[in-house]
Amino acid sequence: MARILLTLPVAWHELAQRFHHVARRLAARHELVVLAPRPHGRLWRAGRLGEWLTPWSVEPLAARGRVVSVPPLPLYRRAPWATRWQWRRFPRRLAAAAAALAPPGGYDVLWLADPLHAPLIDLVAHRRLVYEAVDDHAGFWPGPLQPAVRAAEEAACRRADQVIATAEALAERLVAWHTGVAVVGNGVEVAHFAAVGTLPPGPPPPGLAGWHGPSVGFYGALGPWVDLARVAALARAHPHVRFVLLGPAEASLAAVAGLANVLWVPPVPYEALPAWLAHVPVWLLPFHDTPLTRAVDPLKVHEYLAAGRRVVASPLPALAGLADVVALPSDAAGWLAALDAALAAGPLTAAERARLAPRLAERDWDALVARLEACALGSLDPA
């Protein structure tokens, strides 16, 4: 059993992402402390304003884990000066929380999933350093701030004992700073989604009740990387189809505003996703073509497929191996044709699901986290 400190770039109470699946499994076998930013808005909505004054909050995770949420500077993403102040000060606040909650004997592994936490390398005692690149993080920041993100990532890679990337495109860039980058992509809880295609659907979720026509969906953060203009064009060409956008609006939804057949639904719990998948046979991944998206291994596509849903997606490099089961159109005409074909075909057939099953089994989170553990712990003999 190792003592692991894992730092996240996102709040713990976000949509279920890679970090959540990995952390829950690690916490079942190891002493795990997860450090994450604590969103101020969530405390406001929950009426827990008193927690604004606390340096961090702690909640249990699985058998041996704890999630420690540390408040960042309010509105630090709104101005470059506030962002730079945040980057200088926040790692020290994380380090203080890590020190206060350190297990006896300290940490065996410092596992950074955010390059901007690289200062923790010198602030937290550890025996082994892991850097996990889950995105091309510089792509989330405006141009003038990108060099600082790249510099932080280089520092983390050069000092790491192990570097892990979620996609080949990330690994190809990181090998300039660290040899032997391990690629461990995103996965899926197969059992959580597989029942969608084998059990009768229950009542439709709110928003779909009373709709009897075909429907198409997307779930996930609606950030600037999502091509809403593409969705709008598809919706206009298919006025008889309802397009469901399920997730937090992190960018303007103006491109689809006013379209009667486009429904935006605020994020729902991970446990509720199968109910939506059961009533929506076709799902989209409409991403802009950018360095950020080309470095993505989209978790949600594997969830769509595990549920037996038909998928039409942007032609991301990480999806090339799924071209036999996922439509990957590259232009407007291709998107229209692919969506028409998917709507006509409906959910994946039993034969298609059977052919896909071995590949999904390789992507099951239990298998992937076992690989991540082996990479992260290496030959470490936990004290």
PAKOLVEX-992565 format. One record per residue (C-alpha): residue number from 0; residue in three letters; x, y, z. Coordinates in steps of 0.2 Angstrom, whole numbers, plus 5000, padded with zeros to 4 digits. Example, Ala and Ser with C-alpha at 12.3 -4.5 7.8 and 13.67 -1.06 7.14 Angstrom:
2
[0 ALA [5062 4978 5039]]
[1 SER [5068 4995 5036]]
END
This chain:
383
[0 MET [5000 5000 5000]]
[1 ALA [5007 5017 4994]]
[2 ARG [5005 5034 5001]]
[3 ILE [5000 5045 4986]]
[4 LEU [4997 5063 4984]]
[5 LEU [4987 5067 4968]]
[6 THR [4983 5085 4962]]
[7 LEU [4969 5089 4950]]
[8 PRO [4967 5103 4938]]
[9 VAL [4948 5103 4941]]
[10 ALA [4936 5104 4956]]
[11 TRP [4931 5087 4963]]
[12 HIS [4913 5090 4961]]
[13 GLU [4914 5093 4942]]
[14 LEU [4907 5081 4929]]
[15 ALA [4914 5063 4931]]
[16 GLN [4931 5063 4923]]
[17 ARG [4946 5052 4922]]
[18 PHE [4952 5059 4939]]
[19 HIS [4937 5053 4948]]
[20 HIS [4938 5035 4941]]
[21 VAL [4956 5034 4944]]
[22 ALA [4955 5041 4962]]
[23 ARG [4941 5030 4968]]
[24 ARG [4951 5015 4963]]
[25 LEU [4967 5021 4970]]
[26 ALA [4959 5025 4987]]
[27 ALA [4952 5008 4988]]
[28 ARG [4970 5001 4989]]
[29 HIS [4981 5015 4994]]
[30 GLU [4982 5029 5006]]
[31 LEU [4977 5043 4995]]
[32 VAL [4976 5062 4997]]
[33 VAL [4968 5071 4982]]
[34 LEU [4971 5090 4981]]
[35 ALA [4958 5100 4970]]
[36 PRO [4952 5118 4968]]
[37 ARG [4936 5122 4978]]
[38 PRO [4924 5132 4967]]
[39 HIS [4916 5147 4976]]
[40 GLY [4900 5146 4966]]
[41 ARG [4896 5128 4973]]
[42 LEU [4897 5134 4991]]
[43 TRP [4886 5149 4987]]
[44 ARG [4873 5137 4979]]
[45 ALA [4874 5125 4994]]
[46 GLY [4872 5139 5006]]
[47 ARG [4889 5135 5014]]
[48 LEU [4896 5152 5014]]
[49 GLY [4905 5150 5030]]
[50 GLU [4917 5138 5021]]
[51 TRP [4924 5153 5011]]
[52 LEU [4934 5157 5026]]
[53 THR [4942 5140 5029]]
[54 PRO [4959 5136 5021]]
[55 TRP [4952 5119 5014]]
[56 SER [4938 5106 5017]]
[57 VAL [4940 5087 5018]]
[58 GLU [4929 5073 5013]]
[59 PRO [4932 5054 5013]]
[60 LEU [4934 5044 4997]]
[61 ALA [4932 5025 4996]]
[62 ALA [4941 5015 5009]]
[63 ARG [4958 5025 5012]]
[64 GLY [4956 5041 5003]]
[65 ARG [4952 5059 5007]]
[66 VAL [4948 5073 4995]]
[67 VAL [4955 5090 5000]]
[68 SER [4947 5105 4992]]
[69 VAL [4957 5121 4992]]
[70 PRO [4949 5138 4987]]
[71 PRO [4958 5147 4973]]
[72 LEU [4957 5166 4971]]
[73 PRO [4939 5171 4966]]
[74 LEU [4938 5176 4947]]
[75 TYR [4956 5172 4944]]
[76 ARG [4952 5167 4926]]
[77 ARG [4945 5185 4922]]
[78 ALA [4962 5194 4921]]
[79 PRO [4980 5190 4917]]
[80 TRP [4987 5198 4933]]
[81 ALA [4975 5188 4944]]
[82 THR [4979 5172 4935]]
[83 ARG [4998 5175 4938]]
[84 TRP [4995 5179 4956]]
[85 GLN [4985 5163 4957]]
[86 TRP [4999 5152 4949]]
[87 ARG [5012 5159 4961]]
[88 ARG [5001 5158 4977]]
[89 PHE [4990 5143 4975]]
[90 PRO [5003 5129 4975]]
[91 ARG [5009 5135 4992]]
[92 ARG [4991 5134 4999]]
[93 LEU [4990 5116 4991]]
[94 ALA [5007 5112 5000]]
[95 ALA [5000 5118 5017]]
[96 ALA [4985 5107 5015]]
[97 ALA [4996 5092 5009]]
[98 ALA [5007 5094 5024]]
[99 ALA [4993 5095 5037]]
[100 LEU [4985 5079 5030]]
[101 ALA [5001 5069 5026]]
[102 PRO [5001 5051 5032]]
[103 PRO [5014 5046 5045]]
[104 GLY [5030 5044 5035]]
[105 GLY [5025 5057 5022]]
[106 TYR [5021 5053 5004]]
[107 ASP [5028 5039 4993]]
[108 VAL [5022 5047 4977]]
[109 LEU [5018 5065 4972]]
[110 TRP [5006 5063 4957]]
[111 LEU [5004 5079 4947]]
[112 ALA [4989 5080 4935]]
[113 ASP [4991 5099 4932]]
[114 PRO [5008 5107 4926]]
[115 LEU [5004 5122 4936]]
[116 HIS [5006 5113 4952]]
[117 ALA [5025 5110 4948]]
[118 PRO [5031 5121 4962]]
[119 LEU [5024 5107 4974]]
[120 ILE [5039 5097 4969]]
[121 ASP [5050 5108 4980]]
[122 LEU [5036 5110 4993]]
[123 VAL [5031 5093 4997]]
[124 ALA [5042 5079 5003]]
[125 HIS [5040 5063 4992]]
[126 ARG [5050 5048 4986]]
[127 ARG [5044 5047 4968]]
[128 LEU [5037 5060 4956]]
[129 VAL [5024 5056 4942]]
[130 TYR [5017 5069 4930]]
[131 GLU [5001 5064 4920]]
[132 ALA [4997 5074 4905]]
[133 VAL [4978 5073 4903]]
[134 ASP [4976 5088 4891]]
[135 ASP [4987 5100 4881]]
[136 HIS [4984 5112 4896]]
[137 ALA [4991 5127 4887]]
[138 GLY [4976 5127 4875]]
[139 PHE [4965 5132 4890]]
[140 TRP [4973 5148 4892]]
[141 PRO [4975 5164 4881]]
[142 GLY [4990 5167 4871]]
[143 PRO [5001 5178 4883]]
[144 LEU [4999 5165 4897]]
[145 GLN [5003 5149 4887]]
[146 PRO [5022 5151 4888]]
[147 ALA [5021 5150 4907]]
[148 VAL [5010 5134 4906]]
[149 ARG [5023 5126 4894]]
[150 ALA [5037 5130 4905]]
[151 ALA [5029 5123 4920]]
[152 GLU [5025 5107 4911]]
[153 GLU [5043 5106 4905]]
[154 ALA [5049 5107 4923]]
[155 ALA [5037 5094 4929]]
[156 CYS [5042 5082 4915]]
[157 ARG [5061 5084 4917]]
[158 ARG [5060 5081 4935]]
[159 ALA [5048 5067 4935]]
[160 ASP [5052 5049 4938]]
[161 GLN [5037 5044 4926]]
[162 VAL [5027 5054 4914]]
[163 ILE [5010 5047 4908]]
[164 ALA [5000 5054 4893]]
[165 THR [4982 5051 4889]]
[166 ALA [4985 5052 4870]]
[167 GLU [4999 5048 4858]]
[168 ALA [4998 5067 4852]]
[169 LEU [5003 5072 4870]]
[170 ALA [5017 5059 4871]]
[171 GLU [5025 5065 4855]]
[172 ARG [5027 5082 4862]]
[173 LEU [5032 5077 4880]]
[174 VAL [5046 5065 4874]]
[175 ALA [5057 5080 4871]]
[176 TRP [5058 5083 4890]]
[177 HIS [5056 5065 4896]]
[178 THR [5060 5048 4888]]
[179 GLY [5049 5033 4890]]
[180 VAL [5032 5042 4891]]
[181 ALA [5019 5029 4895]]
[182 VAL [5002 5031 4885]]
[183 VAL [4987 5026 4895]]
[184 GLY [4971 5032 4887]]
[185 ASN [4954 5036 4895]]
[186 GLY [4942 5022 4898]]
[187 VAL [4924 5017 4903]]
[188 GLU [4915 5009 4917]]
[189 VAL [4908 4996 4905]]
[190 ALA [4895 4988 4917]]
[191 HIS [4888 5005 4921]]
[192 PHE [4884 5009 4903]]
[193 ALA [4881 4991 4895]]
[194 ALA [4864 4989 4903]]
[195 VAL [4857 5003 4892]]
[196 GLY [4857 4992 4877]]
[197 THR [4850 4976 4886]]
[198 LEU [4837 4983 4897]]
[199 PRO [4820 4991 4893]]
[200 PRO [4822 5010 4895]]
[201 GLY [4813 5017 4910]]
[202 PRO [4803 5034 4909]]
[203 PRO [4811 5047 4899]]
[204 PRO [4821 5060 4909]]
[205 PRO [4814 5078 4910]]
[206 GLY [4816 5087 4894]]
[207 LEU [4813 5072 4883]]
[208 ALA [4795 5068 4891]]
[209 GLY [4782 5070 4877]]
[210 TRP [4795 5070 4863]]
[211 HIS [4791 5056 4851]]
[212 GLY [4803 5060 4836]]
[213 PRO [4821 5055 4834]]
[214 SER [4834 5063 4845]]
[215 VAL [4853 5066 4845]]
[216 GLY [4864 5070 4860]]
[217 PHE [4880 5077 4867]]
[218 TYR [4886 5077 4885]]
[219 GLY [4900 5085 4893]]
[220 ALA [4907 5103 4896]]
[221 LEU [4901 5115 4883]]
[222 GLY [4917 5124 4881]]
[223 PRO [4924 5134 4867]]
[224 TRP [4931 5118 4859]]
[225 VAL [4914 5112 4856]]
[226 ASP [4908 5117 4838]]
[227 LEU [4891 5123 4842]]
[228 ALA [4890 5131 4824]]
[229 ARG [4891 5113 4818]]
[230 VAL [4877 5107 4829]]
[231 ALA [4866 5122 4824]]
[232 ALA [4869 5118 4805]]
[233 LEU [4864 5100 4809]]
[234 ALA [4848 5105 4819]]
[235 ARG [4843 5117 4805]]
[236 ALA [4844 5103 4792]]
[237 HIS [4835 5091 4804]]
[238 PRO [4820 5101 4811]]
[239 HIS [4811 5085 4815]]
[240 VAL [4826 5079 4826]]
[241 ARG [4828 5085 4844]]
[242 PHE [4846 5089 4848]]
[243 VAL [4850 5088 4867]]
[244 LEU [4866 5097 4874]]
[245 LEU [4869 5090 4892]]
[246 GLY [4882 5098 4902]]
[247 PRO [4889 5115 4910]]
[248 ALA [4889 5130 4898]]
[249 GLU [4907 5136 4899]]
[250 ALA [4905 5146 4883]]
[251 SER [4892 5156 4874]]
[252 LEU [4877 5145 4868]]
[253 ALA [4872 5159 4855]]
[254 ALA [4875 5148 4840]]
[255 VAL [4861 5137 4845]]
[256 ALA [4850 5150 4854]]
[257 GLY [4832 5151 4846]]
[258 LEU [4833 5134 4838]]
[259 ALA [4817 5126 4844]]
[260 ASN [4824 5108 4842]]
[261 VAL [4839 5111 4852]]
[262 LEU [4838 5108 4871]]
[263 TRP [4851 5113 4883]]
[264 VAL [4851 5103 4900]]
[265 PRO [4862 5108 4914]]
[266 PRO [4873 5094 4920]]
[267 VAL [4866 5079 4928]]
[268 PRO [4874 5066 4940]]
[269 TYR [4885 5053 4932]]
[270 GLU [4873 5040 4939]]
[271 ALA [4859 5048 4928]]
[272 LEU [4868 5047 4911]]
[273 PRO [4862 5029 4907]]
[274 ALA [4844 5035 4907]]
[275 TRP [4848 5049 4894]]
[276 LEU [4858 5036 4884]]
[277 ALA [4843 5024 4884]]
[278 HIS [4832 5037 4876]]
[279 VAL [4844 5045 4863]]
[280 PRO [4850 5033 4850]]
[281 VAL [4863 5044 4842]]
[282 TRP [4877 5054 4850]]
[283 LEU [4889 5067 4844]]
[284 LEU [4907 5073 4847]]
[285 PRO [4907 5090 4837]]
[286 PHE [4924 5097 4842]]
[287 HIS [4934 5111 4833]]
[288 ASP [4950 5106 4825]]
[289 THR [4963 5113 4837]]
[290 PRO [4980 5108 4845]]
[291 LEU [4969 5106 4861]]
[292 THR [4957 5094 4854]]
[293 ARG [4969 5084 4843]]
[294 ALA [4978 5079 4860]]
[295 VAL [4961 5073 4867]]
[296 ASP [4957 5055 4870]]
[297 PRO [4938 5058 4872]]
[298 LEU [4931 5047 4887]]
[299 LYS [4913 5050 4882]]
[300 VAL [4915 5041 4865]]
[301 HIS [4919 5025 4875]]
[302 GLU [4904 5028 4886]]
[303 TYR [4893 5031 4871]]
[304 LEU [4899 5015 4863]]
[305 ALA [4897 5004 4879]]
[306 ALA [4879 5010 4879]]
[307 GLY [4877 5003 4862]]
[308 ARG [4874 5020 4854]]
[309 ARG [4878 5026 4837]]
[310 VAL [4892 5039 4837]]
[311 VAL [4896 5053 4824]]
[312 ALA [4912 5062 4829]]
[313 SER [4925 5074 4823]]
[314 PRO [4940 5065 4816]]
[315 LEU [4952 5066 4831]]
[316 PRO [4968 5056 4830]]
[317 ALA [4963 5046 4846]]
[318 LEU [4948 5040 4837]]
[319 ALA [4956 5033 4821]]
[320 GLY [4956 5015 4828]]
[321 LEU [4937 5016 4830]]
[322 ALA [4933 5021 4812]]
[323 ASP [4924 5005 4809]]
[324 VAL [4911 5009 4823]]
[325 VAL [4912 5028 4824]]
[326 ALA [4908 5039 4809]]
[327 LEU [4922 5052 4807]]
[328 PRO [4916 5065 4795]]
[329 SER [4928 5079 4790]]
[330 ASP [4916 5092 4781]]
[331 ALA [4899 5099 4782]]
[332 ALA [4892 5087 4769]]
[333 GLY [4900 5072 4777]]
[334 TRP [4892 5077 4794]]
[335 LEU [4875 5078 4786]]
[336 ALA [4877 5061 4778]]
[337 ALA [4884 5053 4793]]
[338 LEU [4870 5059 4804]]
[339 ASP [4857 5053 4792]]
[340 ALA [4865 5036 4791]]
[341 ALA [4866 5035 4810]]
[342 LEU [4848 5040 4813]]
[343 ALA [4842 5027 4800]]
[344 ALA [4853 5014 4808]]
[345 GLY [4848 5017 4826]]
[346 PRO [4857 5010 4840]]
[347 LEU [4872 4997 4838]]
[348 THR [4866 4980 4833]]
[349 ALA [4870 4965 4844]]
[350 ALA [4883 4959 4832]]
[351 GLU [4891 4976 4832]]
[352 ARG [4892 4976 4851]]
[353 ALA [4899 4959 4851]]
[354 ARG [4913 4964 4840]]
[355 LEU [4916 4980 4850]]
[356 ALA [4916 4971 4867]]
[357 PRO [4935 4966 4867]]
[358 ARG [4940 4983 4864]]
[359 LEU [4929 4991 4877]]
[360 ALA [4935 4978 4890]]
[361 GLU [4953 4984 4887]]
[362 ARG [4947 5001 4891]]
[363 ASP [4938 4996 4907]]
[364 TRP [4944 5008 4921]]
[365 ASP [4949 4993 4932]]
[366 ALA [4961 4988 4918]]
[367 LEU [4967 5005 4915]]
[368 VAL [4970 5010 4933]]
[369 ALA [4980 4994 4936]]
[370 ARG [4992 5000 4922]]
[371 LEU [4992 5017 4929]]
[372 GLU [4997 5010 4946]]
[373 ALA [5011 5000 4939]]
[374 CYS [5018 5016 4930]]
[375 ALA [5016 5027 4945]]
[376 LEU [5023 5016 4958]]
[377 GLY [5037 5008 4947]]
[378 SER [5049 4998 4958]]
[379 LEU [5044 5008 4973]]
[380 ASP [5043 4998 4989]]
[381 PRO [5031 5008 5000]]
[382 ALA [5038 5011 5017]]
END
